């Protein structure tokens, strides 16, 4: 499980951010645990962050919480609200598994089950962006 310490990475945050992150990380943990039980995804530690939070080598560490001044991603990123996380997924196994349950496939969407949304896998190589914030389209899998 991604801890709050790993998620915030010593960045200053509010109690509201902490509450949002606690909710997000609990949902992500339950989803990732189910994927592990199904035998499709094994938790992996990103060598650049030392945790399950994805991040680039020598990068800003912005796969977890982002400060309002962060230039990574979009200005209104869910990471800045502590409602988005980039789960390290180097072989895209988690994304592939989620795609088999995608709401477009007519199946039981795992994202819906855990009240999560994700960026389209083709936009997130080696990580799976998960968020509790619905995109404007309302789709469980969306284009950034």
Phi, psi and omega in degrees: 000142175284124180276163176299323179298316178292321182293313183277336177048046177068012177279138179297140182207165183264171174298325178295320176299316181297320178295317178296317180294321179300315178297311180302308185294329176294314179297315180297318180299316180296320177296311181295323177298316178298318178299322178294317178297324178287351178079019183254349183209131176247131179304134180230148178265126177291125181297338182276337182245341183073017179213185176282354177282127180285149178190151182279155179297126180067013184276192185277352183069031186268023175281346176253231180290142176238137175291156179302335181272357182299139178261356176289133177072198183277158181301322183259031183306140176295340176299327182287343177259003185062036179239008180221146178213147174258103179284125179299126185212069191299334179253010180059028180292318179295313178300316180299317180296315179298325180297328179293342179249007186305146181299335177288337181276356178079008181269186176278101185296121176294327178297317178294319180303322181258008179054050179236163175229159178217153172286150181304135184304325180294344178264356184226065179293131177074008171207162179237110179280119179240144182212154174268353182267123179291137174285167180304327180287339183077359181283143180294325174246124187227158174276132179291000000 
